[in-house]
Structure formats: structure tokens, C-alpha cells
Amino acid sequence: MSIQELVRLHRRKWTEAGQWQDPNLTDCLDFMATEVAEAIDKRLRRSPAYVRNNAEPEPGDLEMGVEIFDAIMMGCIALDLLDLDLEEVAAHKLHEMDVKKGVA
């Protein structure tokens, strides 16, 4: 099962339980950006050079990873809304990068 299919399965389960409403594409992209910002906040809180007005302890790798996954999950939903497959889009993008870098 792909990550996109796994996210889709959980969304369906949450929707059936009345605990989820899929965002529209605009909101989905906004949520995605918000999750990236939360990951950045966690990274900044790991730096002793910055005094943060936050009583939370320094976030660990897993906490940062969860924020990163939240952005990935929103990306999967956005791709579903566009009727695109993550693996196909990834293969297309990676091929384009290989061509650009002369390693295709």
C-alpha cells in the first residue's frame, strides 16, 4: 500500500466516524504550508542560540518528523483533489531532475 493510499484509507475512516472533513485545494495547500512552518518552529526551538518564548521542551526528531509528515499528508490530499498519483508525480519529477542534471 502506498503512502497516498494509506492516507486515503485513514481519511475515509475518520470521515465515516464524523471526525474529518477534507479541505478544498486552497485550504489544503494552506494547511500544508502551516505544517511546514510548524516543523520550522520546532527546528528553531532546537537551537540554543535563540531564546524562544515557549515553555515546551526542546522537540525531538520524532516531533519534527510528525510535522513533516503532516505536510506530506496534506500533499497527498492535494494530489487526490487533483486526481494525481503521488508515485507517478514523483517519478515524473525525479526523471525531470535526472535530465536537468545530465544523469538520465
C-alpha positions in Angstrom: 0.0 0.0 0.0 1.4 3.4 -1.0 1.6 6.3 1.4 -1.2 8.1 -0.6 -3.4 5.0 -0.3 -2.7 4.8 3.4 -3.6 8.4 4.0 -6.8 7.9 1.8 -7.8 4.9 3.9 -7.4 6.8 7.2 -9.3 9.8 5.8 -12.2 7.5 4.8 -12.2 6.0 8.3 -12.2 9.4 10.0 -14.9 10.8 7.7 -17.1 7.8 8.4 -16.6 8.4 12.1 -17.6 12.1 11.6 -14.2 13.3 12.7 -12.8 14.6 9.4 -13.8 16.8 6.5 -11.5 17.0 3.5 -10.2 20.5 2.9 -10.6 22.1 -0.6 -7.4 22.5 -2.6 -6.7 26.1 -1.4 -7.2 25.2 2.3 -5.2 22.0 1.8 -2.2 24.0 0.4 -2.6 26.5 3.3 -2.6 23.6 5.8 0.5 22.2 4.1 2.3 25.5 4.4 1.3 25.7 8.1 2.7 22.3 8.8 6.0 23.2 7.2 6.0 26.4 9.4 5.4 24.2 12.5 8.4 22.0 11.5 10.5 25.1 11.1 9.4 26.3 14.5 10.5 23.0 16.1 13.8 23.2 14.3 14.4 26.8 15.6 13.5 25.7 19.1 16.3 23.1 19.0 18.9 25.9 18.5 20.3 27.2 21.8 21.3 30.4 20.1 17.7 31.6 20.1 15.6 32.4 23.1 12.0 31.3 22.4 9.0 32.4 24.4 7.9 28.8 24.7 7.9 26.7 27.8 7.8 23.4 25.8 10.9 21.3 26.0 13.2 21.1 23.0 11.5 19.0 20.3 13.0 15.7 19.4 13.4 14.2 15.9 10.1 12.3 16.1 8.2 15.5 16.9 9.8 17.3 13.9 9.1 14.2 11.8 5.4 14.3 12.7 5.2 17.9 11.5 6.9 17.0 8.3 4.5 14.0 7.8 1.6 16.4 8.4 2.8 18.4 5.4 3.2 15.2 3.4 -0.3 14.1 4.3 -1.7 17.4 3.1 0.3 16.9 -0.1 -1.3 13.5 -0.6 -4.7 15.0 -0.1 -3.9 17.8 -2.6 -2.8 15.2 -5.2 -6.1 13.3 -4.6 -8.0 16.6 -5.2 -6.1 17.0 -8.5 -6.7 13.3 -9.3 -2.9 12.7 -9.4 -0.9 9.7 -8.1 2.0 10.5 -5.8 4.2 7.8 -7.2 3.6 8.9 -10.8 4.2 12.6 -10.0 7.4 11.6 -8.1 8.7 9.5 -10.9 8.0 12.4 -13.4 9.7 15.0 -11.2 12.7 12.7 -10.5 13.1 12.0 -14.2 13.0 15.7 -15.0 15.7 16.3 -12.3 17.9 13.5 -13.8 17.6 15.1 -17.2 18.4 18.5 -15.9 21.5 17.1 -14.0 22.6 15.1 -17.1 22.2 11.7 -15.4 19.2 10.4 -17.3 
